[in-house]
Amino acid sequence: MNLPNNIFNIDQYVPNDQETPDVLHRYYQEQLQIDGGKMDRYALYNTSAGLSQGYYKTSLLPLLNIAEKYTLCDNFFHSAFGGSFLNHMWLIAAASPVFPNAPASSVAKLDASGNLITDGAVTPDGYVVNTSYSVNSPHPATANPATLVPNQTIPTIGDRLSAKRVSWAWYSGGWDNALAGNPDPTFQFHHQPFIYFANYADGTQAKKDHLKDETDFIQAAKNGSLPSVSFVKPLGINNEHPGYSDVQNGESHAVELINDVLNGPNGKDVVIIVTYDENGGFWDHVAPPVIDKKWGPGTRVPAIIVSPFAKQGFVDHTQYETLSILSFIEKRWGLDPIGERDSQADPFENAFDFFNDSKSGLGRK
């Protein structure tokens, strides 16, 4: 087969309602793929080779109408190099978790120049960067207890919100079944970041109060009882992840969730941010900004802001990252930043009209 050495449309081989193999997306490998901003080694450092150069036709995607109607952020990057586990941590804590005295089998090996010899979930200096599971429930029944990440004590956005008595919840598809020991086959244990923290450990009231099932979110959206801040993580089969989900089903599910909110009583004053935890190992031509050489940001990802306050039919070229979500929450509720990175992240100021609207209560102080 004579295939061009170029980007290609995946739809012509595998329609977007069908699964494709997974594409490699890990902490060390993404840095190698980015290649100092040259963006030229995504196929080289990849178990799926040329699939990393594929794309889907925008005109066939369920989220297109929403992206065209509201604000599309086309310069948005996931905050930490690597995959879902680490970027979920950065979404709520703006930092990487630690695993002191991790088993040697879990620790990556680097040469004297810092080049990867053997991959691992934990860096030589003790940070957990690739898929790992919590000592708390739920985690896979087959997980080796020695490899379970100990409780973290760094602050999270949940802590900041609770301290200010701002209502919030993390909703996850399949949560109740997983917690009961009967997880869906596509439930992703490492997509539940709060369970890695001591404040939300097994048996705590905070875990019961703030970690909930996606069905609870849908019901709250429909009856207008959503908390002030909601995070929603769909079940694996609905999250578009190659290997166990497909794009059309995942985006259709996102559209349903968005409409549940917009059509409910809270729709009149809501801000919905739709984005992806990481790039999935797929190539992009835009080099990420260099903010933190150790942690990121990584490759560009899609982001859409849906709100009656968002600029309508607008493409926002402002540089944002995952931590812009934290920065926005912090600005809205008058919270102290968790760390340096979120304190510097742009809180989507160019995406809205209300930052300069004194009547909204969200303008500059």
Secondary structure, DSSP 8 states (H G I E B T S, - for coil): ----SS-EEGGGTS-TTS--------HHHHHHHHGGGT---TTTT-TTGGGGGEE--GGG-TTHHHHHHSEEESSEE-SSSS-HHHHHHHHHHSS--B-TT--GGGB-EE-TTS-EEE--SB-TTSBB-S---BSSSS--TT--GGGSB--B-S--HHHHHHHTT--EEEEETTHHHHHTT---TT--GGG-GGGGBGGG-TT-HHHHHHEEEHHHHHHHHHHT---SEEEEE--GGGTT-TTT--HHHHHHHHHHHHHHHHTSGGGGG--EEEE-SS-TT---SS----SBTTTB--SB--EEEE-TTB-TTEEE-S-EETHHHHHHHHHHHT---SSHHHHHS--SGGGBSGGG-GGGT-S--
